[in-house]
Amino acid sequence: MWRRGAGLAMVLAAIAPALAQEYPARPIRMVVGFPPGGGADAAGRLVAQKLQESWGHPVVVDNRAGAGGNVAAEIVAKSSPDGYTLLLTSPGPVAINPSIIPKLAYDPGRDFAPLTLIAFGPNVLVVAPASPATSLKDVIAAARGSAKRLAYASSGVGSTPHLSAELLKMMAKIDLVHVPYKGAGPAVIDVMGARVDLIIVSAPTVLPGIRAQRLRALAVTSLTRLPALADVPTFDEAGVPGYEAGAWWGLLAPAATPAPIIERLHQAIAAILHAPDARARISANGAEVVGNAPRAFREFIQKETAKWAAVVKAAGIKPE
């Protein structure tokens, strides 16, 4: 059996370069674990469009929302490792949910081969224009001194907006009430209407509302200011030293995908991301292009996993 296995490995190693040369020979499916219109979907559709133009084969975006991105992650983890099914992921499925859900149907570290981190974008703390808070310090002061507890919205338990607010609670030593929603859209609408006090959510989600003056931006969660909101301070500048969090989007393939196909995908996607038009589109949405190597993306996911595991533990977050 050992000889048979070794022989199979040698055969696969011999044919892998040929497979990569022929790849792609048919449509590619990019599975996105969130509804159309959000930051993840926008990043995925940009890459899908450019890949299709470059390779001449359809790249179909398949939105499979559910369970914080876990539904899509399970689909891709169990797909054939041939380069024709990819996962467009945000932090939830691979760096947050493993600390919240004891028995996932997949193993983020074992079942995926990282391709590249597409982009990283800070979250933005926003309130309604009628809110008395005009700065992050106002929010912190109100949380410490008001008889009525401030409430923050999120796109669901374990989402990036949820953990970003919990990180603020920990670092600023304040208390806030969590109001989870089924998606960022409804949550932001209720903040606009002052039915919830605030939300800390990805920049692409709230930039249109900020520009239309339907939301007031108080601070961004990166350590440097966001060019699209250059007059808005960072959390670090606004009174919470060292605070950093953000939304990000990356591409993964099933774990056993041949290395030559991984490399072909990575090179094509990195070239797309570093083209001026793609960089401009992503920057306009409040994010920064990354396009790093597969190994660097794996290390990034590992660091994010450790960071958010500590927040989940400290906040005592449990699955719904």
C-alpha positions as CSV (number, residue, x, y, z in Angstrom):
1,M,0.0,0.0,0.0
2,W,2.9,2.4,0.8
3,R,4.4,1.8,-2.6
4,R,1.0,2.3,-4.3
5,G,0.5,5.6,-2.4
6,A,4.0,6.7,-3.2
7,G,3.5,5.9,-6.9
8,L,0.2,7.8,-7.0
9,A,2.0,10.8,-5.4
10,M,4.7,10.7,-8.1
11,V,2.0,10.5,-10.9
12,L,0.2,13.5,-9.4
13,A,3.4,15.4,-9.1
14,A,4.2,14.7,-12.8
15,I,0.8,15.7,-14.2
16,A,0.3,18.8,-12.0
17,P,2.3,21.2,-14.2
18,A,0.2,20.0,-17.3
19,L,-3.0,20.5,-15.4
20,A,-1.9,24.0,-14.5
21,Q,-1.1,24.8,-18.1
22,E,-4.6,23.6,-19.2
23,Y,-6.3,25.5,-16.3
24,P,-8.8,27.0,-16.6
25,A,-10.7,24.9,-19.1
26,R,-14.3,25.6,-17.9
27,P,-16.2,28.1,-15.7
28,I,-15.0,28.9,-12.2
29,R,-17.4,29.3,-9.3
30,M,-16.6,31.8,-6.6
31,V,-18.7,31.1,-3.5
32,V,-19.5,34.2,-1.3
33,G,-21.0,33.6,2.1
34,F,-22.9,36.8,2.3
35,P,-25.8,38.5,0.4
36,P,-25.2,40.7,-2.7
37,G,-24.3,44.3,-2.1
38,G,-21.9,44.1,0.9
39,G,-18.2,44.5,1.1
40,A,-17.4,40.8,0.5
41,D,-19.7,40.6,-2.5
42,A,-18.2,43.7,-4.0
43,A,-14.7,42.5,-3.7
44,G,-15.6,39.1,-5.1
45,R,-17.4,40.5,-8.1
46,L,-14.5,42.8,-9.0
47,V,-12.0,39.9,-9.0
48,A,-14.5,37.6,-10.8
49,Q,-15.1,40.2,-13.5
50,K,-11.4,40.8,-14.1
51,L,-10.5,37.1,-14.1
52,Q,-13.2,36.4,-16.6
53,E,-11.9,39.2,-18.9
54,S,-8.3,37.9,-18.5
55,W,-9.0,34.2,-19.0
56,G,-12.0,34.2,-21.3
57,H,-13.9,31.7,-19.1
58,P,-16.9,32.6,-17.0
59,V,-16.3,33.2,-13.3
60,V,-19.7,32.9,-11.6
61,V,-20.3,34.5,-8.2
62,D,-22.5,32.2,-6.1
63,N,-23.9,34.0,-3.0
64,R,-24.6,31.4,-0.3
65,A,-25.5,33.5,2.7
66,G,-26.0,31.8,6.1
67,A,-24.5,31.1,9.5
68,G,-22.1,34.0,9.3
69,G,-20.4,32.7,6.2
70,N,-20.1,29.1,7.4
71,V,-22.5,27.7,4.8
72,A,-20.3,28.9,1.9
73,A,-17.1,27.8,3.7
74,E,-18.5,24.2,4.1
75,I,-19.4,24.1,0.4
76,V,-15.9,25.0,-0.7
77,A,-14.1,22.8,1.9
78,K,-16.0,19.8,0.6
79,S,-15.6,20.7,-3.1
80,S,-13.3,19.0,-5.6
81,P,-9.7,20.5,-5.2
82,D,-9.3,21.3,-8.9
83,G,-9.3,25.2,-8.9
84,Y,-12.9,25.5,-10.1
85,T,-14.5,26.3,-6.8
86,L,-13.1,29.2,-4.7
87,L,-14.2,30.8,-1.4
88,L,-14.5,34.6,-1.0
89,T,-14.1,34.9,2.7
90,S,-14.2,37.7,5.4
91,P,-12.9,37.2,8.9
92,G,-15.9,35.4,10.2
93,P,-15.7,31.9,8.6
94,V,-12.0,31.4,9.1
95,A,-10.8,33.7,11.9
96,I,-13.8,34.3,14.2
97,N,-16.4,31.5,14.1
98,P,-13.9,28.8,15.1
99,S,-13.7,30.5,18.5
100,I,-17.5,30.7,18.9
101,I,-18.9,27.5,17.3
102,P,-17.4,24.4,19.0
103,K,-18.0,22.0,16.1
104,L,-17.8,23.5,12.6
105,A,-18.4,21.3,9.6
106,Y,-14.9,22.3,8.4
107,D,-11.5,23.1,9.8
108,P,-10.2,26.5,8.7
109,G,-6.6,25.6,9.1
110,R,-6.8,22.2,7.5
111,D,-9.4,22.4,4.7
112,F,-8.3,25.5,2.8
113,A,-5.4,26.7,0.7
114,P,-5.0,30.4,0.9
115,L,-4.6,32.3,-2.4
116,T,-4.4,36.0,-1.4
117,L,-5.7,38.7,0.9
118,I,-7.6,40.9,-1.5
119,A,-8.1,44.0,0.6
120,F,-8.2,45.3,4.2
121,G,-10.5,48.1,5.2
122,P,-11.0,49.7,8.6
123,N,-14.4,49.8,10.2
124,V,-16.0,53.1,11.0
125,L,-17.9,54.1,14.1
126,V,-21.0,56.0,13.0
127,V,-24.0,57.5,14.7
128,A,-27.1,59.3,13.4
129,P,-26.7,63.0,12.4
130,A,-29.1,63.9,15.3
131,S,-26.9,62.1,17.9
132,P,-25.5,64.3,20.6
133,A,-22.2,62.4,20.2
134,T,-19.8,64.3,17.9
135,S,-16.6,62.4,18.9
136,L,-15.5,59.0,20.2
137,K,-14.8,60.7,23.5
138,D,-18.4,61.7,23.7
139,V,-19.5,58.1,23.2
140,I,-17.2,56.9,25.9
141,A,-18.3,59.6,28.3
142,A,-22.0,58.8,27.7
143,A,-21.4,55.1,28.2
144,R,-19.7,55.9,31.6
145,G,-22.1,58.5,32.8
146,S,-25.5,58.0,31.3
147,A,-28.3,56.4,33.2
148,K,-29.5,54.9,29.9
149,R,-27.1,52.4,28.6
150,L,-25.9,53.1,25.0
151,A,-26.8,50.3,22.5
152,Y,-24.7,49.3,19.5
153,A,-25.9,47.4,16.4
154,S,-24.2,44.6,14.7
155,S,-24.7,42.3,11.7
156,G,-25.0,39.3,14.0
157,V,-23.3,37.5,16.9
158,G,-19.7,36.9,16.1
159,S,-19.6,39.4,13.2
160,T,-16.8,41.9,12.8
161,P,-19.0,44.8,13.9
162,H,-19.9,42.8,17.1
163,L,-16.3,42.0,18.0
164,S,-15.1,45.5,17.1
165,A,-17.6,46.9,19.6
166,E,-16.6,44.3,22.2
167,L,-12.9,45.3,21.7
168,L,-13.9,48.9,22.3
169,K,-15.7,47.9,25.5
170,M,-12.6,46.1,26.7
171,M,-10.1,48.7,25.9
172,A,-12.1,51.8,27.0
173,K,-13.6,50.0,30.0
174,I,-17.2,50.9,29.2
175,D,-20.4,49.0,28.9
176,L,-22.7,48.9,25.8
177,V,-25.8,46.9,25.0
178,H,-25.5,44.6,21.9
179,V,-28.4,44.6,19.4
180,P,-27.7,42.0,16.7
181,Y,-29.3,42.1,13.3
182,K,-29.5,39.7,10.4
183,G,-27.1,41.6,8.2
184,A,-25.3,45.0,8.2
185,G,-28.0,46.7,6.0
186,P,-30.8,46.6,8.5
187,A,-28.5,47.5,11.4
188,V,-27.2,50.6,9.6
189,I,-30.7,51.7,8.7
190,D,-31.7,51.6,12.4
191,V,-28.7,53.6,13.3
192,M,-29.6,56.2,10.7
193,G,-33.0,56.4,12.2
194,A,-31.6,56.7,15.7
195,R,-33.3,53.6,16.9
196,V,-29.9,52.3,18.0
197,D,-27.1,54.6,19.2
198,L,-24.1,53.4,17.1
199,I,-22.5,50.8,14.9
200,I,-18.8,50.0,14.1
201,V,-19.0,48.6,10.6
202,S,-16.9,48.3,7.4
203,A,-16.2,51.5,5.5
204,P,-17.8,50.3,2.2
205,T,-21.1,49.7,4.1
206,V,-21.4,53.2,5.4
207,L,-19.5,55.5,3.1
208,P,-22.6,56.2,0.9
209,G,-24.6,57.2,4.1
210,I,-21.8,59.4,5.4
211,R,-21.4,61.2,2.0
212,A,-25.2,61.7,1.9
213,Q,-25.0,63.1,5.5
214,R,-27.4,60.4,6.7
215,L,-24.6,59.1,9.1
216,R,-22.0,60.9,11.1
217,A,-18.5,59.3,11.2
218,L,-16.7,59.6,14.6
219,A,-13.6,57.4,14.2
220,V,-12.0,54.7,12.0
221,T,-10.5,51.5,13.4
222,S,-7.2,51.5,11.5
223,L,-4.0,53.0,13.0
224,T,-3.8,55.4,10.1
225,R,-6.5,57.6,8.7
226,L,-8.6,56.4,5.8
227,P,-8.0,58.5,2.7
228,A,-11.7,58.4,1.8
229,L,-12.5,60.0,5.3
230,A,-9.3,62.0,5.8
231,D,-10.9,64.3,8.4
232,V,-12.1,61.5,10.6
233,P,-9.6,60.5,13.4
234,T,-8.5,57.0,14.2
235,F,-9.6,55.3,17.5
236,D,-6.0,55.7,18.5
237,E,-6.0,59.4,17.9
238,A,-9.5,59.8,19.4
239,G,-8.8,58.4,22.9
240,V,-8.3,54.6,22.7
241,P,-4.6,54.1,22.2
242,G,-3.6,51.0,20.2
243,Y,-7.1,50.1,19.1
244,E,-7.0,48.4,15.7
245,A,-9.6,46.3,13.9
246,G,-11.0,46.0,10.4
247,A,-12.8,44.1,7.8
248,W,-11.0,42.1,5.1
249,W,-11.7,39.9,2.2
250,G,-9.6,37.1,0.8
251,L,-9.7,34.1,-1.5
252,L,-9.3,30.4,-0.6
253,A,-9.3,27.2,-2.5
254,P,-9.9,23.6,-1.2
255,A,-6.8,22.4,0.6
256,A,-5.6,19.7,-1.8
257,T,-5.7,22.0,-4.9
258,P,-2.4,21.3,-6.8
259,A,0.3,23.9,-6.1
260,P,0.7,24.9,-9.7
261,I,-2.9,25.9,-9.9
262,I,-2.7,27.8,-6.6
263,E,0.3,29.7,-8.0
264,R,-1.5,30.4,-11.3
265,L,-4.6,31.7,-9.5
266,H,-2.5,33.8,-7.1
267,Q,-0.5,35.4,-9.9
268,A,-3.6,36.2,-11.9
269,I,-5.5,37.7,-9.0
270,A,-2.4,39.7,-7.7
271,A,-2.0,41.2,-11.2
272,I,-5.7,42.2,-11.2
273,L,-5.5,43.8,-7.7
274,H,-2.4,45.8,-8.5
275,A,-3.8,47.3,-11.8
276,P,-4.6,51.0,-11.4
277,D,-8.3,50.7,-12.1
278,A,-8.9,47.9,-9.5
279,R,-6.9,49.8,-6.9
280,A,-8.9,52.9,-7.5
281,R,-12.2,51.1,-7.2
282,I,-11.2,49.4,-4.0
283,S,-9.8,52.6,-2.5
284,A,-13.0,54.5,-3.4
285,N,-14.8,52.0,-1.2
286,G,-12.6,52.7,1.8
287,A,-10.3,49.7,1.6
288,E,-6.6,49.1,0.8
289,V,-5.5,46.5,-1.8
290,V,-3.1,43.9,-0.4
291,G,-2.7,41.0,-2.9
292,N,-0.1,39.2,-0.8
293,A,1.4,35.7,-1.3
294,P,-0.4,32.5,-0.1
295,R,2.0,31.9,2.8
296,A,1.6,35.5,4.0
297,F,-2.1,35.3,3.8
298,R,-2.1,32.1,5.9
299,E,0.1,33.8,8.6
300,F,-2.3,36.8,8.6
301,I,-5.3,34.5,9.2
302,Q,-3.5,32.8,12.1
303,K,-2.8,36.2,13.7
304,E,-6.4,37.3,13.2
305,T,-7.7,34.0,14.7
306,A,-5.6,34.5,17.9
307,K,-6.6,38.1,18.2
308,W,-10.3,37.5,18.0
309,A,-10.2,34.3,20.1
310,A,-9.0,36.5,23.0
311,V,-11.9,38.9,22.5
312,V,-14.4,36.1,22.3
313,K,-13.1,34.6,25.5
314,A,-13.0,37.8,27.4
315,A,-16.6,38.8,26.2
316,G,-18.0,35.4,26.8
317,I,-19.6,35.3,23.4
318,K,-21.7,32.2,22.7
319,P,-23.4,31.0,19.5
320,E,-27.0,32.0,19.0
